[in-house]
Amino acid sequence: MSLIRIVRTAPVPPAEAWLRVTDWPRHAAQMPFTRIVRETAPPTREGTVFTARTGVGRLALDDPMEVVGWVPPADGTAGRCRLVKRGRVVLGWAEIEVRPAGDGSGGAEVVWLEEVRLRGVPRLLDAPVALAGRALFGRALDRLLDGTGPTP
């Protein structure tokens, strides 16, 4: 499995950073050729299920996920969202933590930790998969936090 860890700071309060990084359709808008299909009605909570579908036409890959942990930030404490990937091809989990920035600025620090495995891809390719994931997810996280990315 490839482990991806990304840490970013944002000038927005933790509650706003949380809303931005847990807006699944906005996540998809940052990823090329990706859209979100919700299986459960909003709002997001434990048990929410959705699929990130990436591709064009019949050449698409589904990444179904379930929210198994959901604790928004409150009263200066960190928030944490944990997702489990339940697909046939994309396996693993992701965890997004949002906490007050340690510099006293009122901003937020976001830690994205993801362990991903692609069924059928040899472990020899774990490092390149992690490198590509860090680049792709890092760019998406930057755009979510600064509000410059496309909206769905």
C-alpha positions in Angstrom: 0.0 0.0 0.0 1.1 3.5 -0.7 1.0 6.0 2.2 0.3 9.6 1.3 0.7 12.4 3.9 0.0 16.0 3.1 0.0 18.9 5.6 -1.3 22.4 4.8 -2.1 25.5 6.7 -4.9 27.8 5.8 -5.8 31.4 6.9 -9.4 30.4 7.5 -10.8 29.2 10.8 -10.9 25.4 11.4 -14.7 25.3 11.0 -14.4 26.9 7.5 -11.5 24.7 6.5 -13.5 21.6 7.6 -16.5 22.7 5.4 -14.1 23.1 2.4 -12.3 19.8 2.7 -15.3 17.7 3.4 -17.4 19.0 0.5 -17.2 15.9 -1.7 -18.5 17.4 -4.9 -15.9 20.2 -4.6 -13.2 17.5 -4.1 -14.3 15.9 -7.3 -14.2 19.2 -9.1 -10.5 19.5 -8.3 -9.7 16.1 -9.9 -9.6 15.6 -13.6 -12.6 13.8 -15.1 -14.1 13.1 -11.7 -17.6 13.4 -10.3 -19.3 12.3 -7.1 -22.3 10.1 -7.0 -23.9 10.1 -3.5 -25.6 7.0 -2.3 -26.9 8.6 0.9 -28.6 11.9 1.4 -26.8 14.9 2.9 -25.6 16.0 5.4 -22.4 13.9 5.6 -22.1 11.8 8.8 -21.0 8.3 9.8 -22.5 5.9 7.4 -22.5 8.3 4.4 -21.6 6.5 1.2 -20.5 8.0 -2.1 -18.5 7.1 -5.1 -15.9 9.1 -6.9 -16.2 8.2 -10.6 -13.1 9.1 -12.6 -12.9 8.7 -16.4 -14.8 9.3 -19.6 -17.7 7.3 -20.8 -17.2 3.5 -20.4 -13.5 4.1 -19.5 -14.1 5.0 -15.9 -13.0 3.8 -12.5 -15.3 3.8 -9.5 -13.9 4.6 -6.0 -16.7 3.9 -3.6 -16.2 5.2 0.0 -17.9 5.1 3.3 -17.5 7.7 6.1 -16.7 5.6 9.2 -15.6 8.5 11.4 -17.1 12.0 11.6 -16.2 14.5 14.3 -16.2 18.1 13.1 -13.9 20.6 14.9 -15.4 22.4 17.8 -14.3 24.6 20.7 -10.6 24.5 19.7 -10.5 20.8 19.3 -9.5 19.0 16.1 -12.0 17.5 13.7 -11.5 14.2 12.0 -13.1 12.4 9.1 -12.2 8.8 8.2 -13.2 7.2 4.9 -12.8 3.6 4.0 -12.5 2.7 0.3 -14.8 -0.2 -0.6 -14.1 -0.7 -4.3 -13.0 -3.6 -6.4 -9.9 -1.8 -7.7 -9.2 1.1 -5.3 -8.7 -0.1 -1.7 -7.5 1.5 1.5 -8.6 4.5 3.7 -8.2 8.2 4.0 -8.3 10.4 7.1 -8.6 14.2 7.1 -7.8 16.1 10.3 -8.5 19.8 10.8 -7.2 21.6 13.8 -6.4 25.1 14.9 -3.1 26.3 13.5 -0.3 26.2 16.1 0.8 29.8 15.4 -2.2 31.4 17.1 -3.3 33.1 13.8 -6.8 31.7 14.0 -6.2 29.7 10.9 -6.3 26.0 10.5 -3.9 23.1 9.9 -5.1 20.3 7.7 -3.5 16.8 7.7 -4.6 14.5 4.9 -3.4 10.9 5.4 -4.3 8.2 2.9 -3.3 4.6 2.4 -4.2 3.4 -1.1 -3.7 0.2 -2.9 -4.7 -0.5 -6.5 -5.7 -4.1 -7.0 -3.6 -5.8 -9.6 -0.8 -3.2 -9.4 2.4 -4.7 -8.0 3.9 -3.4 -4.7 6.9 -2.4 -6.7 4.9 0.6 -7.9 3.8 1.7 -4.4 6.4 4.6 -4.4 5.3 6.0 -7.8 1.6 5.7 -6.8 2.4 7.6 -3.6 4.3 10.3 -5.4 1.5 10.8 -7.9 -1.1 10.8 -5.1 0.8 13.4 -3.1 1.0 15.7 -6.2 -2.6 15.2 -7.2 -4.2 15.4 -3.7 -1.8 18.2 -2.6 -3.0 20.3 -5.5 -6.6 19.5 -4.8 -6.2 20.3 -1.1 -4.5 23.6 -1.9 -7.4 24.6 -4.2 -10.0 23.6 -1.7 -8.4 25.6 1.1 -7.7 28.7 -0.9 -11.1 28.7 -2.7 -9.6 29.0 -6.2 -10.6 25.7 -7.6 -13.6 25.0 -9.7 -16.9 24.4 -8.1 -19.3 21.6 -9.2 
